[in-house]
Amino acid sequence: MPWATIVTHDGPYDSASELDRDGVFRLNIGLPRDRFTELVDRDRDHDVTALDVLLPHPVYGKQHWVCVLNPDRTWPTARALLDEAHAFAVRKFTNADRRRR
């Protein structure tokens, strides 16, 4: 399973971020539920077309994914979240592997 992705264009199931704008891309990061809850308020309306703002993912926010379009000022935060997401993915894989054995 991916723990982070980069999307560069609108797709058939996700055009909310308007990624077909020139030079716009979205960094998506999957997080543990508690960390996600610390970072975003799901009850608030979010402008998912806003650049350089940490947001719940427009489609996968319910699965605890955050996103940022064209991270610049938010890059240090996004970079740290990538480390957290990777560590979380490793823990999930390790736990699943242990259960399979």
TIVO-2410 file (N, C-alpha, C; in nm, 3 decimals):
# residues 101
REC num residu      c1      c2      c3 atome chaine
REC   1      M   0.084  -0.118   0.000     N      A
REC   1      M   0.000   0.000   0.000    CA      A
REC   1      M   0.088   0.125   0.000     C      A
REC   2      P   0.050   0.224  -0.075     N      A
REC   2      P   0.128   0.348  -0.072    CA      A
REC   2      P   0.109   0.422   0.061     C      A
REC   3      W   0.208   0.495   0.100     N      A
REC   3      W   0.198   0.578   0.220    CA      A
REC   3      W   0.211   0.726   0.184     C      A
REC   4      A   0.250   0.752   0.060     N      A
REC   4      A   0.256   0.889   0.007    CA      A
REC   4      A   0.251   0.881  -0.145     C      A
REC   5      T   0.189   0.980  -0.206     N      A
REC   5      T   0.184   0.986  -0.352    CA      A
REC   5      T   0.193   1.131  -0.396     C      A
REC   6      I   0.229   1.148  -0.523     N      A
REC   6      I   0.225   1.279  -0.586    CA      A
REC   6      I   0.135   1.266  -0.708     C      A
REC   7      V   0.041   1.358  -0.721     N      A
REC   7      V  -0.052   1.357  -0.833    CA      A
REC   7      V  -0.034   1.488  -0.909     C      A
REC   8      T  -0.027   1.477  -1.042     N      A
REC   8      T   0.003   1.595  -1.124    CA      A
REC   8      T  -0.111   1.638  -1.215     C      A
REC   9      H  -0.221   1.562  -1.215     N      A
REC   9      H  -0.333   1.600  -1.302    CA      A
REC   9      H  -0.463   1.544  -1.246     C      A
REC  10      D  -0.572   1.604  -1.287     N      A
REC  10      D  -0.703   1.554  -1.247    CA      A
REC  10      D  -0.726   1.416  -1.308     C      A
REC  11      G  -0.795   1.333  -1.234     N      A
REC  11      G  -0.830   1.201  -1.285    CA      A
REC  11      G  -0.980   1.187  -1.289     C      A
REC  12      P  -1.026   1.072  -1.335     N      A
REC  12      P  -1.170   1.053  -1.349    CA      A
REC  12      P  -1.244   1.051  -1.215     C      A
REC  13      Y  -1.174   1.020  -1.105     N      A
REC  13      Y  -1.241   1.009  -0.976    CA      A
REC  13      Y  -1.203   1.122  -0.880     C      A
REC  14      D  -1.117   1.212  -0.923     N      A
REC  14      D  -1.069   1.315  -0.832    CA      A
REC  14      D  -1.026   1.438  -0.910     C      A
REC  15      S  -1.113   1.535  -0.915     N      A
REC  15      S  -1.079   1.662  -0.981    CA      A
REC  15      S  -1.097   1.779  -0.886     C      A
REC  16      A  -1.120   1.751  -0.758     N      A
REC  16      A  -1.151   1.855  -0.660    CA      A
REC  16      A  -1.040   1.960  -0.646     C      A
REC  17      S  -0.916   1.918  -0.658     N      A
REC  17      S  -0.804   2.010  -0.636    CA      A
REC  17      S  -0.768   2.092  -0.759     C      A
REC  18      E  -0.834   2.065  -0.870     N      A
REC  18      E  -0.805   2.135  -0.996    CA      A
REC  18      E  -0.657   2.128  -1.032     C      A
REC  19      L  -0.608   2.006  -1.039     N      A
REC  19      L  -0.465   1.984  -1.067    CA      A
REC  19      L  -0.427   2.010  -1.212     C      A
REC  20      D  -0.523   2.034  -1.297     N      A
REC  20      D  -0.490   2.063  -1.436    CA      A
REC  20      D  -0.443   2.208  -1.456     C      A
REC  21      R  -0.434   2.284  -1.347     N      A
REC  21      R  -0.377   2.418  -1.356    CA      A
REC  21      R  -0.226   2.406  -1.383     C      A
REC  22      D  -0.171   2.499  -1.456     N      A
REC  22      D  -0.028   2.497  -1.490    CA      A
REC  22      D   0.060   2.487  -1.365     C      A
REC  23      G   0.145   2.385  -1.361     N      A
REC  23      G   0.244   2.372  -1.256    CA      A
REC  23      G   0.193   2.327  -1.121     C      A
REC  24      V   0.067   2.287  -1.112     N      A
REC  24      V   0.011   2.248  -0.982    CA      A
REC  24      V   0.019   2.097  -0.966     C      A
REC  25      F   0.067   2.055  -0.848     N      A
REC  25      F   0.069   1.913  -0.812    CA      A
REC  25      F   0.026   1.900  -0.668     C      A
REC  26      R  -0.012   1.778  -0.629     N      A
REC  26      R  -0.057   1.755  -0.492    CA      A
REC  26      R   0.025   1.643  -0.431     C      A
REC  27      L   0.080   1.670  -0.314     N      A
REC  27      L   0.148   1.570  -0.234    CA      A
REC  27      L   0.046   1.513  -0.136     C      A
REC  28      N   0.028   1.381  -0.137     N      A
REC  28      N  -0.068   1.312  -0.050    CA      A
REC  28      N   0.010   1.227   0.050     C      A
REC  29      I  -0.033   1.230   0.176     N      A
REC  29      I   0.040   1.159   0.282    CA      A
REC  29      I  -0.059   1.088   0.372     C      A
REC  30      G  -0.042   0.956   0.389     N      A
REC  30      G  -0.127   0.877   0.477    CA      A
REC  30      G  -0.071   0.873   0.618     C      A
REC  31      L  -0.154   0.906   0.716     N      A
REC  31      L  -0.109   0.918   0.855    CA      A
REC  31      L  -0.191   0.830   0.949     C      A
REC  32      P  -0.136   0.805   1.067     N      A
REC  32      P  -0.218   0.741   1.171    CA      A
REC  32      P  -0.334   0.834   1.208     C      A
REC  33      R  -0.444   0.776   1.251     N      A
REC  33      R  -0.565   0.852   1.283    CA      A
REC  33      R  -0.538   0.965   1.382     C      A
REC  34      D  -0.467   0.937   1.490     N      A
REC  34      D  -0.444   1.039   1.593    CA      A
REC  34      D  -0.365   1.157   1.538     C      A
REC  35      R  -0.265   1.129   1.457     N      A
REC  35      R  -0.184   1.237   1.399    CA      A
REC  35      R  -0.267   1.321   1.302     C      A
REC  36      F  -0.346   1.252   1.221     N      A
REC  36      F  -0.436   1.322   1.128    CA      A
REC  36      F  -0.527   1.418   1.204     C      A
REC  37      T  -0.586   1.368   1.313     N      A
REC  37      T  -0.680   1.447   1.392    CA      A
REC  37      T  -0.612   1.569   1.455     C      A
REC  38      E  -0.484   1.556   1.492     N      A
REC  38      E  -0.409   1.669   1.546    CA      A
REC  38      E  -0.393   1.780   1.442     C      A
REC  39      L  -0.383   1.741   1.316     N      A
REC  39      L  -0.346   1.836   1.210    CA      A
REC  39      L  -0.463   1.905   1.142     C      A
REC  40      V  -0.574   1.836   1.126     N      A
REC  40      V  -0.684   1.894   1.048    CA      A
REC  40      V  -0.817   1.880   1.121     C      A
REC  41      D  -0.901   1.976   1.099     N      A
REC  41      D  -1.036   1.975   1.153    CA      A
REC  41      D  -1.130   1.934   1.040     C      A
REC  42      R  -1.178   1.812   1.045     N      A
REC  42      R  -1.265   1.761   0.938    CA      A
REC  42      R  -1.400   1.831   0.933     C      A
REC  43      D  -1.439   1.893   1.044     N      A
REC  43      D  -1.569   1.959   1.048    CA      A
REC  43      D  -1.567   2.097   0.982     C      A
REC  44      R  -1.451   2.146   0.953     N      A
REC  44      R  -1.434   2.277   0.891    CA      A
REC  44      R  -1.435   2.262   0.739     C      A
REC  45      D  -1.486   2.362   0.670     N      A
REC  45      D  -1.476   2.362   0.524    CA      A
REC  45      D  -1.335   2.397   0.483     C      A
REC  46      H  -1.283   2.326   0.385     N      A
REC  46      H  -1.147   2.348   0.336    CA      A
REC  46      H  -1.151   2.380   0.188     C      A
REC  47      D  -1.072   2.475   0.146     N      A
REC  47      D  -1.057   2.506   0.004    CA      A
REC  47      D  -0.949   2.412  -0.051     C      A
REC  48      V  -0.991   2.301  -0.111     N      A
REC  48      V  -0.896   2.200  -0.156    CA      A
REC  48      V  -0.823   2.241  -0.284     C      A
REC  49      T  -0.848   2.364  -0.330     N      A
REC  49      T  -0.772   2.417  -0.444    CA      A
REC  49      T  -0.662   2.513  -0.398     C      A
REC  50      A  -0.655   2.540  -0.267     N      A
REC  50      A  -0.557   2.635  -0.213    CA      A
REC  50      A  -0.416   2.578  -0.221     C      A
REC  51      L  -0.323   2.661  -0.262     N      A
REC  51      L  -0.183   2.620  -0.271    CA      A
REC  51      L  -0.114   2.636  -0.136     C      A
REC  52      D  -0.023   2.544  -0.107     N      A
REC  52      D   0.068   2.552   0.007    CA      A
REC  52      D  -0.006   2.556   0.141     C      A
REC  53      V  -0.113   2.478   0.152     N      A
REC  53      V  -0.191   2.468   0.276    CA      A
REC  53      V  -0.212   2.320   0.305     C      A
REC  54      L  -0.183   2.277   0.427     N      A
REC  54      L  -0.207   2.139   0.467    CA      A
REC  54      L  -0.356   2.118   0.485     C      A
REC  55      L  -0.411   2.019   0.415     N      A
REC  55      L  -0.555   1.994   0.412    CA      A
REC  55      L  -0.585   1.845   0.426     C      A
REC  56      P  -0.708   1.811   0.465     N      A
REC  56      P  -0.747   1.671   0.451    CA      A
REC  56      P  -0.759   1.640   0.302     C      A
REC  57      H  -0.720   1.523   0.262     N      A
REC  57      H  -0.730   1.484   0.120    CA      A
REC  57      H  -0.877   1.491   0.078     C      A
REC  58      P  -0.906   1.546  -0.040     N      A
REC  58      P  -1.046   1.562  -0.081    CA      A
REC  58      P  -1.122   1.432  -0.099     C      A
REC  59      V  -1.054   1.322  -0.123     N      A
REC  59      V  -1.121   1.193  -0.139    CA      A
REC  59      V  -1.088   1.099  -0.023     C      A
REC  60      Y  -0.963   1.094   0.018     N      A
REC  60      Y  -0.917   0.997   0.117    CA      A
REC  60      Y  -0.896   1.055   0.256     C      A
REC  61      G  -0.950   1.171   0.283     N      A
REC  61      G  -0.941   1.229   0.417    CA      A
REC  61      G  -1.002   1.137   0.522     C      A
REC  62      K  -1.108   1.067   0.487     N      A
REC  62      K  -1.172   0.975   0.582    CA      A
REC  62      K  -1.082   0.858   0.618     C      A
REC  63      Q  -0.982   0.832   0.532     N      A
REC  63      Q  -0.884   0.727   0.561    CA      A
REC  63      Q  -0.756   0.788   0.621     C      A
REC  64      H  -0.766   0.912   0.667     N      A
REC  64      H  -0.659   0.981   0.740    CA      A
REC  64      H  -0.542   1.023   0.651     C      A
REC  65      W  -0.575   1.061   0.530     N      A
REC  65      W  -0.474   1.116   0.439    CA      A
REC  65      W  -0.484   1.269   0.440     C      A
REC  66      V  -0.368   1.334   0.444     N      A
REC  66      V  -0.360   1.478   0.427    CA      A
REC  66      V  -0.299   1.507   0.291     C      A
REC  67      C  -0.308   1.632   0.249     N      A
REC  67      C  -0.246   1.670   0.123    CA      A
REC  67      C  -0.204   1.816   0.128     C      A
REC  68      V  -0.118   1.852   0.037     N      A
REC  68      V  -0.078   1.992   0.019    CA      A
REC  68      V  -0.047   2.011  -0.129     C      A
REC  69      L  -0.100   2.117  -0.185     N      A
REC  69      L  -0.073   2.150  -0.325    CA      A
REC  69      L   0.049   2.242  -0.329     C      A
REC  70      N   0.148   2.202  -0.407     N      A
REC  70      N   0.270   2.281  -0.426    CA      A
REC  70      N   0.331   2.328  -0.292     C      A
REC  71      P   0.375   2.234  -0.208     N      A
REC  71      P   0.430   2.274  -0.078    CA      A
REC  71      P   0.554   2.362  -0.094     C      A
REC  72      D   0.552   2.475  -0.030     N      A
REC  72      D   0.666   2.565  -0.027    CA      A
REC  72      D   0.692   2.600   0.120     C      A
REC  73      R   0.616   2.694   0.174     N      A
REC  73      R   0.629   2.725   0.317    CA      A
REC  73      R   0.595   2.602   0.402     C      A
REC  74      T   0.505   2.517   0.353     N      A
REC  74      T   0.464   2.399   0.428    CA      A
REC  74      T   0.561   2.281   0.410     C      A
REC  75      W   0.664   2.296   0.327     N      A
REC  75      W   0.754   2.183   0.300    CA      A
REC  75      W   0.817   2.125   0.427     C      A
REC  76      P   0.868   2.206   0.520     N      A
REC  76      P   0.926   2.143   0.640    CA      A
REC  76      P   0.825   2.054   0.714     C      A
REC  77      T   0.701   2.099   0.725     N      A
REC  77      T   0.598   2.017   0.788    CA      A
REC  77      T   0.568   1.893   0.705     C      A
REC  78      A   0.553   1.912   0.574     N      A
REC  78      A   0.524   1.799   0.485    CA      A
REC  78      A   0.637   1.697   0.491     C      A
REC  79      R   0.760   1.744   0.493     N      A
REC  79      R   0.876   1.653   0.497    CA      A
REC  79      R   0.874   1.570   0.624     C      A
REC  80      A   0.845   1.634   0.737     N      A
REC  80      A   0.836   1.561   0.864    CA      A
REC  80      A   0.720   1.461   0.861     C      A
REC  81      L   0.609   1.500   0.800     N      A
REC  81      L   0.495   1.408   0.790    CA      A
REC  81      L   0.528   1.289   0.701     C      A
REC  82      L   0.609   1.309   0.598     N      A
REC  82      L   0.653   1.196   0.515    CA      A
REC  82      L   0.731   1.095   0.599     C      A
REC  83      D   0.818   1.144   0.685     N      A
REC  83      D   0.892   1.053   0.775    CA      A
REC  83      D   0.796   0.976   0.865     C      A
REC  84      E   0.697   1.048   0.921     N      A
REC  84      E   0.600   0.983   1.009    CA      A
REC  84      E   0.517   0.879   0.932     C      A
REC  85      A   0.475   0.915   0.812     N      A
REC  85      A   0.394   0.824   0.731    CA      A
REC  85      A   0.474   0.699   0.694     C      A
REC  86      H   0.600   0.718   0.662     N      A
REC  86      H   0.684   0.602   0.628    CA      A
REC  86      H   0.699   0.510   0.749     C      A
REC  87      A   0.728   0.568   0.864     N      A
REC  87      A   0.742   0.487   0.986    CA      A
REC  87      A   0.611   0.412   1.017     C      A
REC  88      F   0.498   0.479   0.997     N      A
REC  88      F   0.368   0.416   1.018    CA      A
REC  88      F   0.348   0.300   0.921     C      A
REC  89      A   0.384   0.318   0.795     N      A
REC  89      A   0.370   0.212   0.694    CA      A
REC  89      A   0.458   0.093   0.730     C      A
REC  90      V   0.578   0.119   0.777     N      A
REC  90      V   0.668   0.011   0.816    CA      A
REC  90      V   0.608  -0.067   0.933     C      A
REC  91      R   0.554   0.005   1.033     N      A
REC  91      R   0.490  -0.063   1.147    CA      A
REC  91      R   0.373  -0.150   1.102     C      A
REC  92      K   0.289  -0.096   1.013     N      A
REC  92      K   0.175  -0.174   0.964    CA      A
REC  92      K   0.222  -0.299   0.890     C      A
REC  93      F   0.323  -0.284   0.805     N      A
REC  93      F   0.375  -0.399   0.731    CA      A
REC  93      F   0.433  -0.502   0.826     C      A
REC  94      T   0.512  -0.457   0.922     N      A
REC  94      T   0.575  -0.547   1.018    CA      A
REC  94      T   0.469  -0.623   1.098     C      A
REC  95      N   0.366  -0.551   1.143     N      A
REC  95      N   0.259  -0.617   1.219    CA      A
REC  95      N   0.184  -0.718   1.134     C      A
REC  96      A   0.154  -0.682   1.011     N      A
REC  96      A   0.084  -0.775   0.922    CA      A
REC  96      A   0.170  -0.897   0.891     C      A
REC  97      D   0.297  -0.876   0.871     N      A
REC  97      D   0.391  -0.986   0.844    CA      A
REC  97      D   0.399  -1.080   0.965     C      A
REC  98      R   0.402  -1.021   1.083     N      A
REC  98      R   0.408  -1.101   1.205    CA      A
REC  98      R   0.282  -1.186   1.219     C      A
REC  99      R   0.166  -1.128   1.187     N      A
REC  99      R   0.040  -1.203   1.196    CA      A
REC  99      R   0.035  -1.318   1.095     C      A
REC 100      R   0.095  -1.296   0.978     N      A
REC 100      R   0.093  -1.401   0.875    CA      A
REC 100      R   0.178  -1.521   0.915     C      A
REC 101      R   0.276  -1.501   0.995     N      A
REC 101      R   0.368  -1.610   1.032    CA      A
REC 101      R   0.311  -1.697   1.135     C      A
***
